[in-house]
Amino acid sequence: MHVSPEQLKAFLLDSELATKKQVEAAEKKAATSKQKLGDVLVSEGVISGEQLIKLEAYILGIPYVNIEKEIIDPQALKVIPEPIARKHNIIAFKKAEGTLEVAMLDPEDLQTIDFIKKKSNLKILPRLTNKESIKSALRQYEESLRAEFGELIEKESQSVKVVAEEAGETEEQSLQKQAEEVPIIKIVDAILRHAVTQGASDIHIEPQEKEVLTRYRIDGILHDAMTLPFAVLLGIVARIKVLAELKLDEHRLPQDGRFKIETEDYRVSFRVSILPVYNGEKVVMRLLRENVKGFTLETLGFGGEALEKAHKNLRRPVGMLLVTGPTGSGKTTTLYTMMDIINTPGVNISTIEDPIEYRMPRINQTQVRPDIGLTFANGLRSLVRQDPDVIMVGEIRDSETASLAINAALTGHLVLSTLHTNSAAGALPRLLDMGAEPFLIASTVNLIIAQRLVRKLCPDSRDKYKLTAEELKDVGIYIDDGRVMSFLHKNKIVEPTKKWGDLEFYRAKPSKACPDGYKGRVGIYEVLQVTESIKNLITGRATSDDLEKQARKEGMLTMAEDGITKAAQGITSIEEVLRVTRE
């Protein structure tokens, strides 16, 4: 059983760690705010977080440990796989004869304890610890994996032998043999596994003159992962071609394929692209995590009026909702999240995509196949005859697809799609360029969302600062500071008395856990609702500048302005916002 408020109260008063008045005030606040008594006592500064955990450990009769600065033996650490350790906040930190000491935030999680006991065949000794200890230990998993990964690559690279073609053997048979070499299999498996654990979105395997460079894209930025001897290139490419079911002996033409890896811990699809380059074949693999669920528009970064407009327009039965931005800006994730919101038993959703990135239950997904004539336009013609309520078109690329999408929106469907434009307002002239009639665009387009992804500051390592007069002036070039401040006040992000000079921002501070000071990404958005005044501008063939000017008059925040509001909340940095919004 957990420590009850009565137990905690009695112990605090008996030990004189808190006065009766302090405890009563905390009880009152806990009742009104629906917080735990202990959390209120910590937030009010009556006791420290460390003291609270020690008290709970004492009352429960469970030893307390602080392993924040402890270097854990890798053999003990590995007893509990990292995903389980991360999910259940449990760390194996000491392994002895027949016993395993585990540090936990909830030592009464008997189900997890029983699972580890059966898996390890050891007697489990639970210990209570704090969040900082768990965070520190989780970082040691990464360090252990990195060291193990480096050793494996070095060892297996030296084991690879360049196999000469035997008499009568075709090139395909020779490459098949190399792809099945144990060292090659181990190297490729390690590259894939390490990319998954690092949270990479793409793997680049690039042949140089004398070596092979492997890079991972993490949070939108490419990082060097390792350098391999050139001798392993043919084997690695052959192994990846075998996994993706591509032609082994085709080296002159680009090839695309896909394969999936499923383990107890993760399920990831790898979209493979192979391109001939000067020194051989370059491989790029996009990682698509199939078991990542639970996205909402809020977790993607939508807030305030932008969130309200998005939800309102998703409830409309007809019309078009467009998401714009460059490749890699998160458009597909936004569309899939929206489809997930409206994916109910009473709605028939059909899609035409290139490629299908995530499989979604209850949604009818069709893959574009231009080689057999199944284009976006042809697929969309067929979808309309499938009695859909909602149609998702992966991308509007040409005038034919644009015309069909608009007609579908006119004839009683909600159409979701993407366009490659830099701003929300730029989508409307782009449709005009594709030959769509202005009155049809004005009648069908309900909402346009433009977006970019910015890196999130690592909350444990960031430096607080205030903008200087010069910096305020620089930021002012990109935003309307009055409208941004109004948003911050209206949404209670900052106090009404605060002005620009009072706001505190954060800079990235590199640390062991976050080498460049960032971890994860979040979207910044501009959401343009097509109002009557916007419709009039569209029918008059207004420029994107005129459309944006009117939308801002009606309250739309630009991407830069939305980014600055997130910087004011400490989610990202001003430098990161300006990096992705400067054109």
C-alpha positions as CSV (number, residue, x, y, z in Angstrom):
1,M,0.0,0.0,0.0
2,H,1.1,3.6,-0.6
3,V,1.8,6.1,2.1
4,S,-1.5,7.7,3.1
5,P,-1.9,11.4,3.8
6,E,-2.7,10.5,7.5
7,Q,0.5,8.5,7.8
8,L,2.6,11.2,6.3
9,K,1.0,13.9,8.4
10,A,1.5,12.0,11.7
11,F,5.1,11.3,10.9
12,L,5.8,14.9,9.9
13,L,4.3,16.2,13.2
14,D,6.0,13.6,15.4
15,S,9.4,14.2,13.8
16,E,8.9,18.0,13.9
17,L,9.8,18.4,10.3
18,A,6.7,20.5,9.8
19,T,4.5,22.5,12.1
20,K,0.8,21.8,12.5
21,K,-0.1,25.1,10.8
22,Q,2.1,24.2,7.7
23,V,0.5,20.8,7.4
24,E,-3.0,22.1,7.7
25,A,-2.4,24.8,5.1
26,A,-0.9,22.1,2.8
27,E,-3.9,19.8,3.4
28,K,-6.3,22.6,2.4
29,K,-4.4,23.4,-0.8
30,A,-4.1,19.6,-1.7
31,A,-7.9,19.3,-1.3
32,T,-8.7,22.3,-3.6
33,S,-6.0,21.5,-6.2
34,K,-6.5,17.7,-6.1
35,Q,-2.7,17.3,-5.6
36,K,-1.0,14.8,-3.2
37,L,-0.2,16.2,0.3
38,G,3.5,15.4,-0.1
39,D,3.7,17.2,-3.5
40,V,2.1,20.3,-2.0
41,L,4.6,20.2,1.0
42,V,7.5,20.0,-1.5
43,S,6.1,22.8,-3.8
44,E,5.6,25.0,-0.7
45,G,9.2,24.4,0.5
46,V,8.2,22.8,3.8
47,I,10.3,19.7,3.0
48,S,12.5,18.8,0.1
49,G,11.7,16.2,-2.6
50,E,14.6,14.0,-1.2
51,Q,13.2,14.3,2.3
52,L,9.7,13.3,1.1
53,I,11.0,10.1,-0.6
54,K,13.1,9.2,2.4
55,L,10.0,9.6,4.7
56,E,7.9,7.4,2.4
57,A,10.6,4.8,2.3
58,Y,10.9,4.8,6.1
59,I,7.1,4.5,6.6
60,L,6.8,1.7,4.1
61,G,9.9,-0.1,5.5
62,I,11.7,-0.1,2.2
63,P,15.4,1.0,1.9
64,Y,16.0,4.3,0.0
65,V,18.9,4.6,-2.4
66,N,20.3,7.5,-4.4
67,I,22.1,6.2,-7.5
68,E,22.3,9.5,-9.4
69,K,26.1,9.6,-9.4
70,E,26.7,5.8,-9.3
71,I,28.3,4.1,-12.2
72,I,26.3,0.9,-12.6
73,D,28.0,-2.4,-13.6
74,P,26.7,-3.0,-17.2
75,Q,26.1,-6.7,-16.4
76,A,23.6,-5.6,-13.7
77,L,22.1,-2.9,-15.8
78,K,21.4,-5.2,-18.8
79,V,19.3,-7.6,-16.7
80,I,16.3,-5.2,-17.2
81,P,16.0,-4.2,-20.9
82,E,16.0,-0.5,-21.5
83,P,12.4,-0.2,-22.8
84,I,11.1,-1.9,-19.6
85,A,13.3,0.2,-17.4
86,R,12.1,3.4,-19.1
87,K,8.4,2.5,-19.1
88,H,8.3,1.3,-15.5
89,N,11.0,3.5,-13.9
90,I,12.9,0.6,-12.6
91,I,16.7,0.1,-12.7
92,A,18.8,-3.0,-11.8
93,F,21.9,-1.5,-10.1
94,K,23.5,-4.3,-8.0
95,K,23.7,-8.0,-8.9
96,A,25.0,-10.5,-6.2
97,E,24.8,-14.2,-5.6
98,G,21.2,-15.1,-6.5
99,T,19.9,-11.5,-5.8
100,L,19.2,-8.4,-7.8
101,E,18.8,-4.9,-6.2
102,V,16.4,-2.7,-8.2
103,A,15.8,1.0,-7.7
104,M,12.2,2.0,-8.4
105,L,9.8,5.0,-8.1
106,D,7.0,2.6,-7.2
107,P,8.4,-0.4,-5.2
108,E,4.8,-1.8,-5.0
109,D,4.6,-2.4,-8.7
110,L,4.5,-6.1,-8.0
111,Q,3.6,-7.1,-11.6
112,T,6.9,-5.6,-12.9
113,I,8.9,-7.1,-10.0
114,D,7.4,-10.6,-10.7
115,F,8.2,-10.2,-14.5
116,I,11.8,-9.4,-13.8
117,K,12.1,-12.2,-11.2
118,K,10.9,-14.8,-13.8
119,K,13.1,-13.3,-16.6
120,S,16.3,-13.2,-14.5
121,N,15.7,-16.1,-12.2
122,L,17.0,-14.0,-9.3
123,K,15.5,-12.8,-6.0
124,I,14.4,-9.2,-6.5
125,L,15.2,-6.7,-3.7
126,P,13.2,-3.5,-4.3
127,R,14.6,-0.1,-3.3
128,L,12.9,3.3,-3.4
129,T,14.7,6.1,-5.3
130,N,14.1,9.5,-6.9
131,K,13.5,10.6,-10.5
132,E,17.0,12.1,-10.9
133,S,18.5,8.6,-10.1
134,I,16.3,7.0,-12.7
135,K,17.2,9.6,-15.4
136,S,20.9,9.2,-14.7
137,A,20.8,5.4,-14.9
138,L,18.8,5.5,-18.2
139,R,21.6,7.6,-19.7
140,Q,24.0,4.8,-18.8
141,Y,22.1,2.4,-21.1
142,E,23.0,4.7,-24.1
143,E,26.6,4.9,-23.0
144,S,26.8,1.1,-22.6
145,L,25.1,0.5,-26.0
146,R,27.4,3.1,-27.7
147,A,30.5,1.3,-26.4
148,E,29.2,-2.1,-27.3
149,F,28.2,-0.9,-30.7
150,G,31.6,0.6,-31.4
151,E,33.4,-2.6,-30.3
152,L,31.1,-4.8,-32.4
153,I,31.5,-2.7,-35.6
154,E,35.3,-2.7,-35.2
155,K,35.5,-6.4,-34.5
156,E,33.1,-7.5,-37.3
157,S,34.6,-5.1,-39.9
158,Q,38.0,-6.8,-39.4
159,S,36.3,-10.2,-39.9
160,V,34.8,-9.4,-43.3
161,K,36.6,-11.0,-46.2
162,V,36.3,-9.8,-49.8
163,V,35.0,-12.9,-51.5
164,A,36.1,-13.4,-55.1
165,E,33.5,-14.7,-57.6
166,E,33.9,-18.4,-58.1
167,A,34.0,-20.0,-61.5
168,G,30.5,-20.2,-63.0
169,E,29.0,-18.1,-60.3
170,T,26.9,-15.1,-61.3
171,E,27.3,-11.7,-59.7
172,E,23.9,-12.1,-58.0
173,Q,25.0,-15.4,-56.4
174,S,28.3,-13.8,-55.2
175,L,26.5,-10.9,-53.6
176,Q,23.9,-13.2,-52.0
177,K,26.8,-15.1,-50.4
178,Q,28.3,-11.8,-49.1
179,A,24.9,-10.7,-47.7
180,E,24.7,-14.0,-45.7
181,E,28.2,-13.5,-44.1
182,V,27.8,-13.5,-40.3
183,P,30.0,-10.3,-39.8
184,I,27.9,-8.4,-42.4
185,I,24.6,-9.5,-40.8
186,K,25.9,-8.3,-37.4
187,I,27.1,-4.9,-38.7
188,V,23.8,-4.2,-40.5
189,D,21.8,-5.4,-37.4
190,A,23.9,-3.1,-35.2
191,I,23.4,-0.1,-37.5
192,L,19.6,-0.6,-37.5
193,R,19.3,-1.3,-33.7
194,H,21.5,1.6,-32.8
195,A,19.5,4.0,-35.0
196,V,16.2,2.9,-33.3
197,T,17.6,3.3,-29.8
198,Q,19.1,6.7,-30.7
199,G,15.7,7.9,-32.0
200,A,16.9,8.5,-35.5
201,S,14.5,9.3,-38.3
202,D,16.9,8.4,-41.2
203,I,20.0,6.4,-41.7
204,H,22.5,7.4,-44.4
205,I,25.2,5.0,-45.6
206,E,27.5,7.0,-47.9
207,P,30.5,5.5,-49.8
208,Q,33.5,7.8,-49.8
209,E,36.8,7.3,-51.7
210,K,38.4,5.1,-49.0
211,E,35.7,4.5,-46.4
212,V,32.0,4.3,-45.8
213,L,30.4,7.1,-43.7
214,T,27.3,6.2,-41.7
215,R,25.1,9.1,-40.4
216,Y,21.9,9.4,-38.5
217,R,19.3,12.1,-38.7
218,I,18.2,12.8,-35.1
219,D,15.7,15.6,-34.4
220,G,16.1,16.9,-38.0
221,I,19.9,17.2,-37.8
222,L,22.4,14.8,-39.4
223,H,25.1,13.4,-37.1
224,D,28.1,11.2,-38.0
225,A,27.6,7.8,-36.4
226,M,30.6,5.8,-37.5
227,T,33.1,5.2,-40.3
228,L,33.5,1.8,-41.8
229,P,36.2,0.2,-44.0
230,F,35.4,0.4,-47.7
231,A,35.7,-3.4,-47.9
232,V,32.3,-3.8,-46.2
233,L,30.3,-1.6,-48.6
234,L,29.3,-4.3,-51.1
235,G,28.2,-6.7,-48.3
236,I,26.2,-4.1,-46.4
237,V,24.4,-2.9,-49.5
238,A,23.7,-6.5,-50.6
239,R,22.4,-7.3,-47.1
240,I,20.0,-4.3,-47.2
241,K,18.9,-5.2,-50.7
242,V,18.1,-8.8,-49.5
243,L,16.0,-7.4,-46.6
244,A,14.1,-5.0,-48.9
245,E,13.7,-7.6,-51.7
246,L,15.6,-5.6,-54.3
247,K,17.7,-6.7,-57.2
248,L,21.2,-7.6,-56.0
249,D,23.0,-7.2,-59.3
250,E,21.4,-3.8,-60.3
251,H,23.9,-1.0,-59.7
252,R,23.1,1.5,-62.4
253,L,19.5,2.4,-61.5
254,P,17.9,3.7,-58.3
255,Q,15.9,1.2,-56.3
256,D,13.2,1.6,-53.6
257,G,12.0,-1.0,-51.2
258,R,10.8,-1.6,-47.6
259,F,11.3,-4.1,-44.8
260,K,10.1,-4.4,-41.2
261,I,11.8,-5.3,-37.9
262,E,9.7,-6.6,-35.0
263,T,11.0,-7.2,-31.5
264,E,9.5,-7.3,-28.0
265,D,10.5,-3.7,-27.6
266,Y,9.7,-2.1,-30.9
267,R,8.2,-2.5,-34.4
268,V,9.8,-0.4,-37.1
269,S,9.4,-0.3,-40.8
270,F,12.5,0.8,-42.9
271,R,11.8,2.6,-46.2
272,V,14.8,2.0,-48.3
273,S,16.2,4.2,-51.2
274,I,19.3,3.1,-53.0
275,L,21.0,5.5,-55.4
276,P,24.1,5.0,-57.6
277,V,26.8,7.6,-56.7
278,Y,30.5,8.0,-57.8
279,N,32.0,5.6,-55.3
280,G,29.3,2.9,-55.3
281,E,25.7,2.9,-54.0
282,K,24.4,5.3,-51.4
283,V,21.7,3.9,-49.0
284,V,19.1,6.0,-47.2
285,M,16.6,4.4,-44.9
286,R,13.6,6.2,-43.3
287,L,12.5,4.8,-40.0
288,L,8.8,4.5,-39.5
289,R,7.8,3.5,-36.0
290,E,4.6,1.6,-36.3
291,N,3.8,1.2,-32.6
292,V,4.1,4.9,-31.9
293,K,0.5,6.0,-31.0
294,G,-1.3,8.5,-28.8
295,F,-0.5,11.6,-30.8
296,T,-3.0,14.5,-30.3
297,L,-3.0,17.9,-31.9
298,E,-1.9,19.3,-28.5
299,T,1.1,17.0,-28.2
300,L,2.1,18.0,-31.8
301,G,2.3,21.6,-30.7
302,F,-1.1,23.1,-31.5
303,G,-2.5,25.6,-29.0
304,G,-4.8,28.5,-28.5
305,E,-7.0,29.6,-31.4
306,A,-5.0,27.4,-33.9
307,L,-6.1,24.3,-31.9
308,E,-9.7,25.4,-31.8
309,K,-9.8,26.1,-35.5
310,A,-8.2,22.7,-36.4
311,H,-10.8,20.8,-34.2
312,K,-13.7,22.9,-35.5
313,N,-12.8,22.3,-39.2
314,L,-12.3,18.5,-38.6
315,R,-15.9,18.4,-37.4
316,R,-17.1,19.9,-40.7
317,P,-18.5,17.2,-43.1
318,V,-17.4,18.7,-46.4
319,G,-14.6,20.9,-47.7
320,M,-10.8,20.8,-47.9
321,L,-8.2,20.9,-45.2
322,L,-4.6,21.4,-46.5
323,V,-1.3,21.0,-44.6
324,T,1.7,22.7,-46.2
325,G,5.5,22.7,-45.7
326,P,8.7,21.3,-47.1
327,T,9.7,17.6,-46.9
328,G,10.4,16.5,-43.4
329,S,8.3,19.2,-41.7
330,G,5.8,16.7,-40.1
331,K,2.9,17.1,-42.6
332,T,2.2,13.4,-42.7
333,T,2.1,13.0,-38.9
334,T,-0.3,15.9,-38.7
335,L,-2.6,14.3,-41.3
336,Y,-2.5,10.9,-39.6
337,T,-3.2,12.5,-36.2
338,M,-6.3,14.2,-37.7
339,M,-7.5,11.0,-39.3
340,D,-7.1,9.3,-35.9
341,I,-9.3,11.9,-34.3
342,I,-12.1,11.4,-36.8
343,N,-11.7,7.7,-37.2
344,T,-14.9,6.5,-35.6
345,P,-17.2,3.6,-36.5
346,G,-19.6,5.9,-38.2
347,V,-17.0,7.4,-40.6
348,N,-15.6,5.7,-43.8
349,I,-12.0,7.0,-44.4
350,S,-10.1,6.2,-47.6
351,T,-6.6,7.3,-48.5
352,I,-4.3,7.4,-51.6
353,E,-0.7,7.7,-50.5
354,D,2.9,7.6,-51.8
355,P,4.1,5.8,-49.8
356,I,1.8,4.4,-47.0
357,E,3.9,5.5,-44.0
358,Y,1.8,4.1,-41.2
359,R,-0.8,1.4,-41.2
360,M,-4.0,2.6,-39.5
361,P,-6.9,0.3,-38.4
362,R,-10.4,0.9,-39.9
363,I,-8.8,3.1,-42.6
364,N,-8.7,2.0,-46.3
365,Q,-5.2,2.9,-47.5
366,T,-4.1,2.7,-51.1
367,Q,-0.5,2.9,-52.4
368,V,0.2,4.9,-55.5
369,R,1.7,2.7,-58.3
370,P,2.6,5.0,-61.3
371,D,4.3,2.0,-63.1
372,I,0.9,0.3,-63.6
373,G,-1.1,3.6,-64.0
374,L,-2.3,4.0,-60.4
375,T,-1.5,7.7,-59.9
376,F,-3.0,10.1,-57.3
377,A,-5.5,11.2,-59.9
378,N,-6.6,7.7,-61.0
379,G,-6.7,6.5,-57.4
380,L,-8.8,9.5,-56.4
381,R,-11.3,8.8,-59.2
382,S,-11.8,5.3,-57.8
383,L,-11.9,6.4,-54.2
384,V,-14.9,8.7,-54.8
385,R,-16.9,5.6,-56.0
386,Q,-16.1,3.8,-52.7
387,D,-18.7,5.8,-50.6
388,P,-16.1,7.6,-48.5
389,D,-16.9,10.3,-45.9
390,V,-13.3,11.4,-45.6
391,I,-10.6,11.2,-48.3
392,M,-6.9,11.7,-47.6
393,V,-4.8,12.5,-50.7
394,G,-1.1,12.1,-49.8
395,E,-0.1,15.1,-51.9
396,I,-1.6,17.4,-54.5
397,R,1.1,17.5,-57.2
398,D,-0.6,18.4,-60.4
399,S,-3.6,20.1,-61.9
400,E,-5.6,16.9,-62.5
401,T,-5.3,15.8,-58.8
402,A,-6.1,19.4,-57.7
403,S,-9.2,19.4,-59.8
404,L,-10.4,16.0,-58.6
405,A,-9.8,16.9,-54.9
406,I,-11.8,20.1,-55.3
407,N,-14.6,18.3,-57.0
408,A,-14.6,15.6,-54.2
409,A,-14.8,18.4,-51.6
410,L,-17.7,20.0,-53.6
411,T,-19.7,16.7,-53.8
412,G,-20.0,16.0,-50.1
413,H,-16.6,14.8,-48.8
414,L,-14.1,16.1,-46.3
415,V,-10.7,16.1,-48.2
416,L,-7.4,16.1,-46.3
417,S,-4.2,16.7,-48.3
418,T,-0.7,18.3,-48.5
419,L,1.0,20.9,-50.7
420,H,4.6,22.0,-50.9
421,T,4.4,25.7,-50.1
422,N,6.3,27.7,-47.6
423,S,3.4,29.4,-46.0
424,A,-0.4,28.9,-45.4
425,A,-1.3,31.8,-47.6
426,G,1.0,30.5,-50.4
427,A,-1.2,27.4,-50.8
428,L,-4.1,29.4,-52.4
429,P,-2.1,31.0,-55.3
430,R,-0.5,27.5,-55.7
431,L,-3.9,26.0,-56.4
432,L,-4.6,28.9,-58.9
433,D,-1.3,28.1,-60.6
434,M,-2.5,24.5,-61.0
435,G,-5.5,25.8,-63.0
436,A,-8.2,25.6,-60.3
437,E,-10.9,28.2,-60.6
438,P,-10.8,30.9,-57.9
439,F,-14.5,30.6,-57.0
440,L,-14.1,26.8,-56.6
441,I,-11.1,27.3,-54.2
442,A,-13.1,29.8,-52.2
443,S,-16.0,27.4,-52.0
444,T,-14.1,24.3,-50.9
445,V,-11.0,25.2,-48.9
446,N,-11.9,25.5,-45.2
447,L,-8.5,25.6,-43.5
448,I,-4.8,25.7,-44.4
449,I,-2.0,24.8,-41.9
450,A,1.6,25.6,-42.6
451,Q,4.2,24.0,-40.3
452,R,7.9,23.4,-39.5
453,L,9.5,21.3,-36.8
454,V,11.8,22.8,-34.1
455,R,14.0,21.0,-31.7
456,K,12.9,21.0,-28.1
457,L,15.3,22.2,-25.4
458,C,16.5,19.5,-23.0
459,P,14.8,20.5,-19.7
460,D,17.7,19.4,-17.6
461,S,20.3,21.5,-19.4
462,R,19.4,25.0,-20.5
463,D,20.5,28.5,-19.7
464,K,18.0,31.2,-18.8
465,Y,18.5,34.7,-20.1
466,K,16.7,37.9,-21.0
467,L,16.8,39.5,-24.5
468,T,18.9,42.6,-24.9
469,A,17.6,45.7,-26.7
470,E,19.5,44.7,-29.8
471,E,18.2,41.1,-29.7
472,L,14.6,42.4,-29.2
473,K,15.1,44.5,-32.3
474,D,16.3,41.5,-34.3
475,V,13.4,39.3,-33.2
476,G,11.0,42.1,-34.0
477,I,11.9,41.8,-37.7
478,Y,10.2,38.4,-37.8
479,I,7.2,39.0,-35.5
480,D,4.5,41.4,-34.4
481,D,5.5,41.5,-30.8
482,G,2.2,43.1,-29.7
483,R,0.2,40.2,-31.1
484,V,2.6,37.6,-29.6
485,M,2.4,39.3,-26.2
486,S,-1.4,39.4,-26.4
487,F,-1.4,35.7,-27.1
488,L,0.9,35.0,-24.1
489,H,-1.3,37.1,-21.8
490,K,-4.6,35.6,-23.2
491,N,-3.4,32.1,-22.7
492,K,-2.0,32.8,-19.3
493,I,1.5,31.8,-20.4
494,V,3.0,35.0,-18.8
495,E,1.5,37.4,-16.2
496,P,-0.4,40.4,-17.6
497,T,2.1,42.8,-16.1
498,K,5.0,41.3,-18.1
499,K,6.5,43.1,-21.1
500,W,9.0,41.9,-23.7
501,G,12.0,43.1,-21.7
502,D,10.8,41.0,-18.7
503,L,10.4,37.7,-20.5
504,E,12.9,34.9,-19.7
505,F,14.1,32.7,-22.6
506,Y,16.4,29.7,-22.7
507,R,19.5,28.8,-24.7
508,A,20.6,25.2,-25.4
509,K,23.3,23.9,-23.0
510,P,25.1,20.7,-24.1
511,S,25.1,17.9,-21.6
512,K,25.9,14.2,-21.4
513,A,22.2,13.4,-21.9
514,C,21.7,16.0,-24.7
515,P,25.0,16.5,-26.5
516,D,23.7,19.6,-28.4
517,G,21.2,20.7,-25.7
518,Y,18.1,19.5,-27.6
519,K,16.0,16.4,-27.3
520,G,12.9,15.7,-29.4
521,R,10.9,18.0,-31.7
522,V,7.6,19.9,-31.7
523,G,5.7,21.7,-34.5
524,I,5.3,25.4,-35.0
525,Y,2.2,26.4,-37.0
526,E,0.3,29.1,-38.8
527,V,-3.4,28.2,-39.2
528,L,-5.3,30.2,-41.9
529,Q,-9.1,29.8,-41.8
530,V,-10.9,30.8,-45.0
531,T,-13.3,33.4,-43.8
532,E,-15.7,35.5,-46.0
533,S,-13.0,38.3,-46.4
534,I,-10.4,35.7,-47.4
535,K,-12.9,34.2,-49.9
536,N,-13.3,37.6,-51.5
537,L,-9.6,38.0,-51.8
538,I,-9.3,34.5,-53.4
539,T,-12.0,35.2,-56.0
540,G,-10.1,38.5,-56.8
541,R,-6.9,36.4,-57.4
542,A,-5.1,38.2,-54.5
543,T,-1.4,37.6,-53.9
544,S,-0.2,35.4,-51.0
545,D,1.1,38.6,-49.2
546,D,-2.4,40.2,-49.4
547,L,-4.0,36.9,-48.1
548,E,-1.5,36.7,-45.2
549,K,-2.0,40.3,-44.3
550,Q,-5.7,39.8,-44.0
551,A,-5.3,36.5,-42.1
552,R,-3.0,38.2,-39.6
553,K,-5.6,41.0,-39.2
554,E,-8.1,38.3,-38.2
555,G,-5.8,36.9,-35.6
556,M,-3.5,34.4,-37.3
557,L,-0.1,33.9,-35.8
558,T,2.7,33.2,-38.3
559,M,5.0,30.2,-37.8
560,A,7.7,32.5,-36.4
561,E,5.3,34.1,-33.9
562,D,4.0,30.7,-32.8
563,G,7.6,29.6,-32.4
564,I,8.4,32.6,-30.2
565,T,5.4,31.8,-28.0
566,K,6.9,28.3,-27.5
567,A,10.3,29.9,-26.8
568,A,8.7,32.0,-24.1
569,Q,7.4,28.8,-22.6
570,G,10.9,27.3,-22.5
571,I,10.0,24.6,-25.0
572,T,12.5,25.7,-27.6
573,S,15.0,28.5,-28.2
574,I,14.7,31.7,-30.3
575,E,17.7,30.6,-32.3
576,E,16.0,27.3,-33.2
577,V,12.8,29.1,-34.3
578,L,14.7,31.6,-36.5
579,R,16.7,28.7,-38.0
580,V,13.6,27.0,-39.4
581,T,11.6,30.0,-40.3
582,R,14.1,32.2,-42.1
583,E,13.7,32.0,-45.8
